[in-house]
Amino acid sequence: MALFEELQKTTEHLSKHRQPHHADAPILRADNLSLQYQSGYAIDDISFELHTGERLAVVGPNGAGKSTLLKIIAGVLTPTTGQVQIFGNAPSRHICIAYVPQRNQIDWHFPVTVADVVMMGRVGQLGLFRNPKASDWELVNGALEIVRMTHLAKRQISQLSGGQQQRMFIARALAQRAELMLMDEPLTGLDVNSQEEVFNILGKLQQQGVTVVVTLHDLQMAAERFDRVMLLNHQMISLGTPESVLNPGNLLAAYGGHLHLIPTEDGALALGDTCCGEE
């Protein structure tokens, strides 16, 4: 899939008729979301709210609808029923949403530099056919400095490591001045140091009031690193604190026979077959 096809889909039409924010509305409200294909429901009857600055991990087995949920929130997919509201309005014309697809969905050989990708975050502010100003480049350079990639600004994206790719996308969201960041499996394939770098930057975003939604396979990471967890298997099994969501009953309901619970001194160790790609 071409780089622009996923990354620009949520911003290329935003220069017209931008939606206002309603101060009394949550940053994200999903009401009865369903998306049905001929083969069945990708997601079914999902409702929840998020408030500014929260950090949510969405977990569940392969094919559970995690990627689908993020794409509907971003406005990339249209639900069969239900609606999403961002600060009280539909997501399709909000420039405050940054959507980062799975890395395997992006053509990393597309001939653009790191700085080019980060500048894509300014498209919604600039409009499609206006050239960036000095102030836009200042935002891009500042975003690259925050994620420690200033020295890689002119590097082709095909030459980046997995961790650098994710930091580049976070810089794009910073340049965009995103208030809601949606990241689909951003930690897959990253080593421990690269994962820690991503979490350090996400921590800085949270301090700035940015709301972050991340899909994950790693249940322990979800429990240790996130304020709230959503357990999903087409339907929402549970949403709340990690302690209230990731209990044996909920996990068995989500994973069924693919999950094995092993008693330990500290509780139950969950082993699942969620190592492979999503949807």
TALIN-V552919 format. One record per residue. N is the residue number from 0. RES is the residue in one small letter. OMEGA is omega in whole degrees, -180 to 180 (none if undefined). D_LAST is the distance of its C-alpha to the last C-alpha in Angstrom with 1 decimal. Layout:
n=[N;N]
res=[RES;RES]
omega=[OMEGA;OMEGA]
d_last=[D_LAST;D_LAST]
//
This chain:
n=[0;1;2;3;4;5;6;7;8;9;10;11;12;13;14;15;16;17;18;19;20;21;22;23;24;25;26;27;28;29;30;31;32;33;34;35;36;37;38;39;40;41;42;43;44;45;46;47;48;49;50;51;52;53;54;55;56;57;58;59;60;61;62;63;64;65;66;67;68;69;70;71;72;73;74;75;76;77;78;79;80;81;82;83;84;85;86;87;88;89;90;91;92;93;94;95;96;97;98;99;100;101;102;103;104;105;106;107;108;109;110;111;112;113;114;115;116;117;118;119;120;121;122;123;124;125;126;127;128;129;130;131;132;133;134;135;136;137;138;139;140;141;142;143;144;145;146;147;148;149;150;151;152;153;154;155;156;157;158;159;160;161;162;163;164;165;166;167;168;169;170;171;172;173;174;175;176;177;178;179;180;181;182;183;184;185;186;187;188;189;190;191;192;193;194;195;196;197;198;199;200;201;202;203;204;205;206;207;208;209;210;211;212;213;214;215;216;217;218;219;220;221;222;223;224;225;226;227;228;229;230;231;232;233;234;235;236;237;238;239;240;241;242;243;244;245;246;247;248;249;250;251;252;253;254;255;256;257;258;259;260;261;262;263;264;265;266;267;268;269;270;271;272;273;274;275;276;277;278]
res=[m;a;l;f;e;e;l;q;k;t;t;e;h;l;s;k;h;r;q;p;h;h;a;d;a;p;i;l;r;a;d;n;l;s;l;q;y;q;s;g;y;a;i;d;d;i;s;f;e;l;h;t;g;e;r;l;a;v;v;g;p;n;g;a;g;k;s;t;l;l;k;i;i;a;g;v;l;t;p;t;t;g;q;v;q;i;f;g;n;a;p;s;r;h;i;c;i;a;y;v;p;q;r;n;q;i;d;w;h;f;p;v;t;v;a;d;v;v;m;m;g;r;v;g;q;l;g;l;f;r;n;p;k;a;s;d;w;e;l;v;n;g;a;l;e;i;v;r;m;t;h;l;a;k;r;q;i;s;q;l;s;g;g;q;q;q;r;m;f;i;a;r;a;l;a;q;r;a;e;l;m;l;m;d;e;p;l;t;g;l;d;v;n;s;q;e;e;v;f;n;i;l;g;k;l;q;q;q;g;v;t;v;v;v;t;l;h;d;l;q;m;a;a;e;r;f;d;r;v;m;l;l;n;h;q;m;i;s;l;g;t;p;e;s;v;l;n;p;g;n;l;l;a;a;y;g;g;h;l;h;l;i;p;t;e;d;g;a;l;a;l;g;d;t;c;c;g;e;e]
omega=[-178;-178;-175;-174;178;-172;-177;-174;-178;-178;-170;-179;-171;-178;179;170;-180;-179;176;175;174;-171;-177;-178;175;-180;180;172;175;-178;171;-178;173;172;-175;172;178;-178;-180;-177;169;169;-173;169;-179;179;176;176;170;179;-172;175;179;179;-173;171;176;-177;179;-177;175;178;-176;-179;-177;179;178;-180;180;-179;177;178;-179;-177;178;176;177;-179;174;175;179;-178;174;174;174;-174;173;-179;179;-173;-165;-179;177;177;-178;-179;172;-179;179;180;175;-175;180;177;-174;176;-175;177;175;-171;175;178;176;-179;178;-179;180;177;176;177;-180;-175;-179;178;-174;-164;-170;-168;178;-180;178;175;178;-180;177;178;175;177;179;-179;178;178;178;179;-179;-179;176;179;-180;-178;-180;-173;-176;-178;175;-174;178;-177;-178;170;180;178;178;177;-179;177;176;180;177;176;176;178;178;178;179;-173;-178;176;177;-177;-179;-175;-176;180;-175;-174;-178;177;180;175;-174;-180;179;176;-179;177;179;-179;177;-180;177;176;177;177;180;178;179;178;179;177;-173;174;-175;170;-176;168;-172;-177;180;179;178;-178;-173;-167;-171;179;-177;180;171;176;-169;165;-174;170;179;179;-179;176;179;177;178;-178;-177;-175;-170;176;-174;-179;179;-179;177;178;-178;-171;179;-178;179;-178;177;179;-177;-180;175;179;-177;-178;-179;175;-178;176;-178;-178;-174;-176;-170;-171;-177;174;none]
d_last=[15.1;18.4;19.0;20.6;18.1;15.7;18.6;21.2;19.4;20.1;23.7;25.2;26.6;27.7;31.2;32.3;32.8;31.3;30.7;33.1;32.4;34.0;35.3;35.2;31.5;28.7;26.6;23.5;23.7;21.0;22.6;21.0;17.7;15.8;13.5;13.9;12.9;15.1;13.0;13.2;12.4;9.1;11.7;15.3;18.6;17.8;21.0;22.0;24.1;24.3;27.6;28.6;28.1;25.8;23.1;20.0;17.4;14.3;13.3;11.7;10.1;6.7;4.6;7.7;7.2;8.3;7.2;8.2;11.3;12.3;12.1;14.3;16.6;17.0;17.9;15.4;14.1;16.7;16.4;17.8;20.1;21.2;21.7;21.2;24.4;25.0;28.6;29.3;27.9;24.8;22.5;22.8;26.1;26.0;26.6;26.1;22.3;20.8;17.0;15.8;12.4;10.8;13.6;12.0;11.5;15.2;18.1;20.2;23.1;23.7;27.4;27.5;28.9;27.8;30.3;29.0;25.5;27.1;29.3;26.4;26.4;29.8;28.9;28.6;32.0;33.7;32.6;31.3;34.6;36.5;37.1;36.5;39.6;40.9;39.6;36.0;36.5;38.0;34.8;32.7;35.1;35.2;31.4;31.4;34.3;32.5;29.6;32.3;31.3;34.4;35.4;32.2;32.4;33.4;31.0;28.6;25.0;24.4;26.9;25.2;23.9;20.6;22.6;24.5;21.5;20.4;24.0;24.3;21.6;23.4;26.6;25.2;24.5;28.1;29.6;27.9;29.4;26.2;26.6;22.9;20.5;16.7;15.1;11.4;11.7;15.2;16.7;14.5;17.0;20.0;23.2;25.0;27.3;24.6;22.7;26.1;26.8;23.7;24.7;28.3;27.4;25.2;28.2;30.4;28.1;28.4;32.1;32.2;30.5;27.1;24.4;21.3;17.8;15.6;12.3;13.2;12.8;16.6;18.4;21.8;21.1;19.9;23.1;25.4;24.3;23.3;25.5;23.1;20.0;17.6;16.2;13.3;12.0;11.5;15.1;16.7;18.5;20.7;21.4;24.3;25.8;24.2;27.1;26.7;23.0;22.4;24.8;24.7;24.6;21.6;19.7;20.5;19.5;16.0;15.5;18.1;19.2;16.7;18.7;22.3;24.8;27.7;30.8;32.3;35.3;33.1;30.9;27.9;25.7;22.1;20.4;16.8;14.4;11.8;12.5;9.7;6.6;3.8;0.0]
//
